[in-house]
Amino acid sequence: MSKVLELKKARRDLVAKLAPIAEKEAPTPDEERSYGEWKAQAEGLAKQIERIEFVESERAVLDRLDPVPSKPRPEGDQPRKVRGKIENPGFESLGEVVYCARFQPHDSRLRALQEMGVGESGGFAIPDEFNPTLREVGTQEAIVRPRATVVPAGASPDADLVLPALNQSSAANMYGGVEVTWIGEGGDKPETGAKIKECRWSPKEVAAHIVVTDKLLRNWSSASALLDRLLRNAILAAEDTAFLKAAGGDSRPMGVLASPALKKVNRAGANGVVYDDIVNMEAELLADGEAVWVVNPRVIPKLRKMKDEGNHLIWQEDARSGAPATLLGRPVLKNYRSPALGTLGDVLLANFAYYVIKDGVGLTVAASEHVLFKQNKTVVKAFKAVDGAPWLDGHIAQEDTQTYSPFVALDVP
């Protein structure tokens, strides 16, 4: 295992220990002390990782060493897929996988990775050992996935996911068509019938590609960190943007802002966000236990100046402990992928537990010299399959005859 991978795993473990304390409103003194120690360790690891990756990237550009030959895997020693995880057939890093895909396509280790079920798409499955940072998304890097209901790929990764759901589109049907009647002694019991609908998720392919020089790729031991970081960030951004606002259909997930489950609240004035807007949005929210505010950065100045009816600033921020900013008691997430100020969704109040993500085939890589052959450059492509959509196809009616939703967005006037 590479030094950077060890450090990233250690940092991930520290962040996992920090999360429960960070979510508490009033941590104990011991928890505060532990939080500070673990936070300092995580920050130190982040700086160390950044230093190592910088040096490795610079070496990849400056070194003129001959490429390190790959080490073929002994015959008969093939990788296995254990509990849905892809074993490493003998590669040292992601960079070596891409290097062999480009310069040694007949390497027996690559054939083994093709046998994992992705050969028809022209790529090679990435062993789980090399991509914890490619597959795992932190709450500071993506908005939807860390808070959504995620269904793993399973044995048939690209198969559709079909889940039953009660139809609760009207107040009379809020219990799925089950009616309750008070009856007197000897009276007939009423017949009831649950109304069930099907929700379907079909994984779609999302891909990212970058162009690297053949010289850089030959120095695969140094290029690995660069490839890992660039491909991961590109796919992460595309996926999170789609989960938020894609229109759905055959090629993309159904984003929250394009879903019929979204409730829209008209704002008081154009290009503005005022206290009444926030209060009105909160009133439309269903099951608000895990809800968060997702806002465009240009909304932040509006929130800092916002006052309630008593002329008090409502923004709450704790700079000392680093706790997230809150609005009406719920976390505020600044999101550069949100729609622009003054448009639908620049302020979103959402409980993403009602958003279902179905993962398909895992991350796969391919390398081609044909597109830029004359320039001695290689196009590296990474792709995966995923689908996402709210579990609801409309608003939920409650016993007060009003409808609510776990997704509420501020709209134009």
N, C-alpha and C positions, 0 to 999 in steps of 0.2 A: 504494500500500500504506500502511495506517495505521501510525502510530508504534508503537502497542502491538503490532501484528502483527510489525513488524520486530524489536522487542525480544524477543518470544517466540521468534521463529526463531533469533535470536542466542543466546538462553539454551538452546534445544534443542541447538544445535550444540556449546555448551560442555559440556552434560551428556553428549553422545555421546563427547566427548573424555575426560571423567572416568571413564566406565564401565570401560574396560579396565584403568585403573590401580587403581580401587577393588576390582576382583575379584582382584588379585594379592595373594598372601600376603606377599611381601617386595619392594615396589617399590624401584627404585634411588634414590639421592639426587636425581638429576635429575628422575625421575618424581615424587618427593615434592614437589619444588619446583614443578614444573609443576602438580601437583594442587592445591597451595595457591593458586597464582595464578589458575587457572581457577575454582576453587571460590569465591574472593573475587569474581571478575567475575560469576559466575552469581548469587551472593547479591545483588550490587549491582543487577543487572538485575531480579531478582525484586522488590526494594524499589521500584525505579523504576516497574515495571509496576503494582505495587499503588497507588502514589501517583497515577499517571495514571488508572487505572480508578476510583479513589475520586472524583477530581475530576469525571470524566465522569459518574459515577452521580449525584453531587450536582447537577451542572448539569441533568441530565435532570429532576430533581424541581423545581428552582428556576426554571429559565428559562421565560420567557413569550414566547419568540420564535415567529414563525410557522413552520410546518413548511417545510423545504427541499424545493422541488419536485424530483421525480425527473426524470431525463434519459432520455427514450425512446431506445432503440437504433435507429440508422438501419435502414430497411427493407433486407432482404437480407443484413444483417450478422448472421448467426445464429451461436450458439456451436457448437462441435464437441466431440465426445468423443474425446480423443486418448489412446490406450493406457489406456483405462479411467478417465481423469481428466476431470472436468467443467470446461470452460472457463468463465470469467466472462463473461456476456453484457453487462456494463456497469455492474453494481452496485458501490457503493463499500464496502459492509460488509454483514454479516449483518443488522444493524438495518434497512437499506434494503430488503432482500429481504422481511422480515416486514412492514415498513411498506407496501410495494406490495401484498403479499398481502392486507392488510386494507383499504387505502384506494384502491388503484388496481389492482384485479384484472385489468383488461384491458390492462395494460402489456405491450407486445410482448416485453419481456425475460422476463417470467414465462411467457409462452406457450413461449418457447424452452426454459426450464427444464422445463416440463411434457413437452416432447418427449424429454427424457432418459429417459423410461420410468416416471415415477412419477405421471403425471397421473391415472390411474384411482384412486389411493389418496387423491386430494384434496389433495396437497401439491406442493411445489416442491423440486427437488434443490438442495442448497447447493453452490455452486461451491467447488472444492478450495482456492482461494486464501484463502477466509475461515475455514476450519475446521481448520487443522492441530492446534490444541489440542482440537478436538472429536473428531478421529479418532485422534490419537496418545495413548497412555496410558503414563505413566511407571511405573517399578517401585515408586515410593513411593506411587502413587495407587491402583493395582489389584494384586491378588495373582496372578490367573490369566492374563489376556491377555498381559502382557509375557513370560511364561515358557512359554506354550502353543505348539502348532503351529497357526499361523493360515493358513487357506486364503482368499485374497482373493475378492471377488465375481465377477470375470470378466465375460465378455460377457453371460451369462445369470445375473444376480445371485441370483435366487430359485430357481434350479434346484437339485434335490437333489444332494448330493455322495455318491457311492458309491465306497468304497474296498475293495479286496480285503485280507483279512488271514488269516494262517494260524491255524487252530484249534489252540491249545496248552493245552487245558483239562486234559490229563492227562499224566503223565510219559511214558507210552508214545507220546504224540502231540506231544511238545514240539518236534519239528522238522516239524510240520505233516503228520504221517502218513507221513513218509519213514522207513523202517526200514533199519538197517544190519546186515548179517550177514557174518561171516567164513566164507569157503567154501574148500574144498580144491581141489586141482588137478582140473579136469574136472567140478567140481560145477555144479549149476544155479544161475543167478543169481536171486535172489528178485525178485518183482514188488513195486513200491512205488507208492503213489498219494498225492499231496499233497491234504490236506483243506483246502479254502478256504471261507471264509465271507465275507459281505458286511457292511460297516458303512455306515450311511446317516445323513446329516445333512440336515435340512430346515429352512431358515431360518424363524424365527418373528419376529413383530413385537414390538418393545419400544418403548413410547412414554412421553414425559414431557410435562406441560403446566404452564404457569404463567399467572397472571392479571396483566395490566398495564393501567394506565389508558391511555385513548386519548391523553391529553396526553403521557404519557411516550413512547408509540409514535410520535407525530408528531415528536418530537425524536429521530429514529432514529439520528442520528450519535452521540448521547450514550448511547442505550439499548443500543447494540450490544454493548458490553463486558459489561453486566449480563445480557443474554439469553444471550450466549456462555457465561458462567461458570455460570449457574444450570442451563441445559439440559444442559450437558456433565456437570456433577457429578451430576445426577439420573440420567441414563442410565448413566453409568459405574458408579454404586453399584448400580443394579438389575441390570446385566449381571454384575458381579463376584459379587454375591450368588447369582445364578442358577447361575453356573458352579461355585460352591462347594457349594450345598446344595439346588437346585431338584429336584423329583421327576421332571422329564421329562414326556413325553406330547406331546399335539398343540400345546400353547401355550407350553411352556417347554423350555429346554435340560435335559440330564441333568447334574445337579451331581455333583461327585466324591463327596460324602458319601451320595448316594442311589444310587450306581452299584453294580452287582454286582461290579465290579472292586475295590471297597474291602475291605481286610482290617481286621478289628476286633481290638483287643487290650484285654482287660478290665483295668481299673486295680486297684491293690492295695486302695484304700479309697475310700469315697464322698467326692466333692467334693475329692479330693486328687490330686496329681501327685508321684510319688516317683521316685527314681533307677532302681529296677527297672522301672517303667513305661516309661521312656525307652529303656532297654537292650532291653527286650522288643519295643518297636516297631521299633527299628533292625534287629533280627534278622529281621523279616518283610518288609523292604524289598527290592524288585527294582531293579537298575540305579540305584544311588544316586549316580551322578556329579553330577547336577544337582539333587539333592533339597534341599528347604528345610523348616524347621519353620514352621508357621503356627499361632499360638496366640491365644486370647482374652486381652485385657489383664489379666484377673484371674488368669491363669496366671503372669504375670511374677513376682509376689511368691513363688510356690512355687519358681520356678526360681532366684531369687536366694538362697534359703535351702537349696537342694538340695545334698546332699553325697553323695560316692561312698562305696564300701565302706571307703576309707582315711580317711574323715571329712574329706575336702577339698571345699571349695566348687567346683562344676564350672562355674559361670557364667563365661563369658569375655567381657570387654568392653574396648574400647579407646576411652576417652573423648577421648584426645589427638588422634587422627587421624580420629575419626568413623567408623571401620570398624564394620560391623554386628556386633551381638552374635552369638555362635555357641553351639551346643550339640552336643557330641560332634563338633565340627569343621564343622558345617553352619550356615548363616545362620538366625537366628530372626526371623520377621516377625510383628510385633504387628498383629492384625487385628480391628477392631471389629465386623466382619460374621461372625466365627466364632461358633459356638454357645456358650452360657453355660458357665461353669466347672461341672464335674461331669456334663456331658452329652456324648453322642457327638460327637466332632470338635472339642472345645475345644482339643485338641492334635492336629495333623495333620502327618504326615511325607509329603511328596509330591514326585514328579518330574513337573512339569506338562508336560514335553515329550510325555508320553503322553496329554495332553488335546488334542483337536482342536477348533478353532473354525472354523466356516464362516460367513463374512460374506455377507450378502445385499445387498439394495438399500441404498445409502448413506444418510446422514442426510438427512431430508426435513423441511420445515417447512410448517405451515399456520396460518392465523389466522382466528378467527371472532368476529364481533360479536354473534351471535344469542343466546348463552347469557346474557350480562349486558348486554343492550342498554340497559336503563333506567339502569344505573349508569355508562354511558359507559366500559366496560371491555372489553378484548379477551382472549380465551383463545388463547394461543400454544401450539401442539403441535409437538413434534419426535419423529420416530420413525425407526426403522431396522429391518432384519431381520438376525437372527443365530441360529445354533444352535451348540451345543457338547455334547460328550460324550467320555468316555474312549474311547480306541481299543480297549480291551479290554472284553470282556463277562464277564470272570471272572478268577480268579487264574491265574497262570502256574506250571505244574509244572516243576520242574527235575530233574536227574539224581539228586539225593539223595532223590527221591520226595516231597519237600516242596513246598508251593505258596508263592508270593511275589507281591507286588504293588507297583507304583510308588506306590500310595496306601494309607497305613496310618494309622488313626485310633484314638485312645484312647477306649474305650467305658466304660460304667458297670460296676461290679463284677459 
